[in-house]
Amino acid sequence: MSRSPSPRRIGITTTPSSSLVRSLGGEVRVLEYLPDRSATAIIGRMRSLP
């Protein structure tokens, strides 16, 4: 079974907008995946609220 690389081994240039973020003085960090914590999942749960 193959493990995904740790965030320290992933280069910040692997994200499409990392150069833009850095040029504006921001910082890019790649975090590990957390099930059910994606923006899509959170928005989906919000939409299902009464």
N, CA, C and O of each residue as an XYZ file, in Angstrom:
200
protein
N       0.842     -1.179      0.000
C       0.000      0.000      0.000
C       0.884      1.238      0.000
O       1.810      1.344      0.804
N       0.605      2.153     -0.880
C       1.403      3.356     -1.013
C       0.806      4.498     -0.198
O      -0.397      4.752     -0.259
N       1.635      5.170      0.549
C       1.168      6.324      1.319
C       1.378      7.579      0.496
O       2.324      7.672     -0.287
N       0.488      8.545      0.678
C       0.675      9.813     -0.018
C       1.833     10.544      0.646
O       2.095     10.346      1.832
N       2.527     11.387     -0.113
C       3.681     12.077      0.445
C       3.267     13.037      1.559
O       2.168     13.592      1.549
N       4.168     13.216      2.510
C       3.875     14.155      3.592
C       3.916     15.574      3.032
O       4.539     15.811      1.997
N       3.256     16.522      3.706
C       3.246     17.899      3.207
C       4.633     18.482      3.000
O       4.815     19.314      2.112
N       5.614     18.074      3.791
C       6.970     18.606      3.640
C       7.621     18.162      2.332
O       8.522     18.834      1.832
N       7.176     17.043      1.777
C       7.768     16.552      0.534
C       7.052     17.080     -0.703
O       7.522     16.879     -1.823
N       5.944     17.739     -0.516
C       5.208     18.280     -1.644
C       5.675     19.706     -1.867
O       5.648     20.514     -0.940
N       6.102     20.028     -3.073
C       6.555     21.380     -3.353
C       5.402     22.356     -3.448
O       4.320     22.005     -3.918
N       5.629     23.578     -3.004
C       4.555     24.558     -3.043
C       4.195     24.944     -4.471
O       3.130     25.516     -4.704
N       5.054     24.644     -5.418
C       4.738     24.975     -6.803
C       3.783     23.963     -7.419
O       3.418     24.101     -8.587
N       3.369     22.950     -6.665
C       2.449     21.955     -7.218
C       1.009     22.453     -7.246
O       0.155     21.831     -7.878
N       0.726     23.567     -6.570
C      -0.625     24.116     -6.617
C      -0.715     25.130     -7.744
O       0.241     25.871     -7.976
N      -1.829     25.185     -8.447
C      -1.943     26.066     -9.621
C      -1.733     27.547     -9.321
O      -1.203     28.273    -10.163
N      -2.136     28.006     -8.143
C      -2.060     29.444     -7.870
C      -0.966     29.820     -6.879
O      -0.955     30.948     -6.387
N      -0.047     28.911     -6.572
C       0.960     29.203     -5.556
C       1.855     30.387     -5.921
O       2.231     31.166     -5.045
N       2.199     30.531     -7.199
C       3.057     31.661     -7.565
C       2.330     32.988     -7.377
O       2.945     33.971     -6.963
N       1.037     33.032     -7.674
C       0.256     34.250     -7.461
C       0.163     34.584     -5.977
O       0.347     35.736     -5.583
N      -0.121     33.583     -5.159
C      -0.246     33.803     -3.723
C       1.065     34.355     -3.165
O       1.058     35.321     -2.402
N       2.195     33.740     -3.544
C       3.500     34.209     -3.059
C       3.812     35.608     -3.554
O       4.392     36.404     -2.816
N       3.436     35.931     -4.799
C       3.719     37.266     -5.339
C       2.946     38.352     -4.598
O       3.349     39.515     -4.590
N       1.840     37.969     -3.979
C       1.043     38.914     -3.199
C       1.419     38.897     -1.719
O       0.748     39.514     -0.892
N       2.501     38.184     -1.396
C       2.989     38.143     -0.019
C       2.400     37.038      0.828
O       2.621     36.997      2.039
N       1.655     36.144      0.209
C       1.026     35.055      0.956
C       1.930     33.850      1.097
O       3.048     33.825      0.581
N       1.440     32.871      1.790
C       2.168     31.627      2.030
C       1.270     30.465      1.628
O       0.073     30.481      1.912
N       1.833     29.465      0.973
C       1.073     28.299      0.533
C       1.517     27.104      1.362
O       2.709     26.816      1.478
N       0.550     26.425      1.928
C       0.839     25.201      2.675
C      -0.075     24.102      2.167
O      -1.270     24.323      1.970
N       0.476     22.936      1.958
C      -0.307     21.780      1.534
C      -0.515     20.911      2.764
O       0.443     20.436      3.374
N      -1.761     20.712      3.116
C      -2.100     19.946      4.315
C      -2.563     18.549      3.947
O      -2.985     18.297      2.818
N      -2.482     17.652      4.904
C      -2.944     16.295      4.640
C      -4.458     16.280      4.483
O      -5.157     17.150      5.003
N      -4.945     15.299      3.772
C      -6.373     15.153      3.518
C      -7.080     14.691      4.784
O      -6.633     13.759      5.453
N      -8.182     15.349      5.102
C      -9.020     14.942      6.225
C     -10.401     14.609      5.680
O     -11.071     15.485      5.131
N     -10.844     13.354      5.820
C     -12.149     12.973      5.292
C     -13.255     13.869      5.855
O     -13.238     14.231      7.032
N     -14.191     14.210      5.019
C     -15.360     15.003      5.405
C     -15.016     16.438      5.803
O     -15.830     17.103      6.445
N     -13.842     16.927      5.441
C     -13.456     18.280      5.788
C     -13.181     19.136      4.552
O     -12.629     20.230      4.666
N     -13.557     18.651      3.396
C     -13.369     19.434      2.177
C     -14.404     20.542      2.119
O     -15.461     20.438      2.742
N     -14.114     21.593      1.384
C     -15.069     22.697      1.229
C     -16.373     22.183      0.632
O     -17.451     22.619      1.038
N     -16.292     21.272     -0.315
C     -17.488     20.725     -0.949
C     -18.356     19.996      0.071
O     -19.575     20.162      0.072
N     -17.745     19.193      0.938
C     -18.505     18.458      1.946
C     -19.145     19.409      2.955
O     -20.293     19.210      3.352
N     -18.412     20.435      3.371
C     -18.954     21.398      4.339
C     -20.124     22.159      3.733
O     -21.153     22.327      4.387
N     -19.984     22.620      2.502
C     -21.079     23.344      1.830
C     -22.287     22.431      1.662
O     -23.421     22.867      1.856
N     -22.059     21.174      1.307
C     -23.152     20.222      1.170
C     -23.923     20.036      2.464
O     -25.152     19.969      2.458
N     -23.196     19.952      3.582
C     -23.870     19.823      4.883
C     -24.641     21.105      5.212
O     -25.736     21.032      5.770
N     -24.100     22.259      4.883
C     -24.787     23.525      5.150
C     -26.070     23.615      4.343
O     -27.090     24.082      4.850
N     -26.033     23.176      3.098
C     -27.223     23.238      2.236
C     -28.327     22.318      2.716
O     -29.504     22.565      2.454
N     -27.955     21.262      3.414
C     -28.967     20.311      3.880
C     -29.611     20.740      5.202
O     -30.528     20.076      5.686
N     -29.143     21.835      5.783
C     -29.738     22.341      7.025
C     -31.083     22.991      6.725
O     -31.287     23.523      5.634
N     -32.007     22.951      7.697
C     -33.325     23.582      7.490
C     -33.245     25.088      7.376
O     -34.269     25.749      7.200
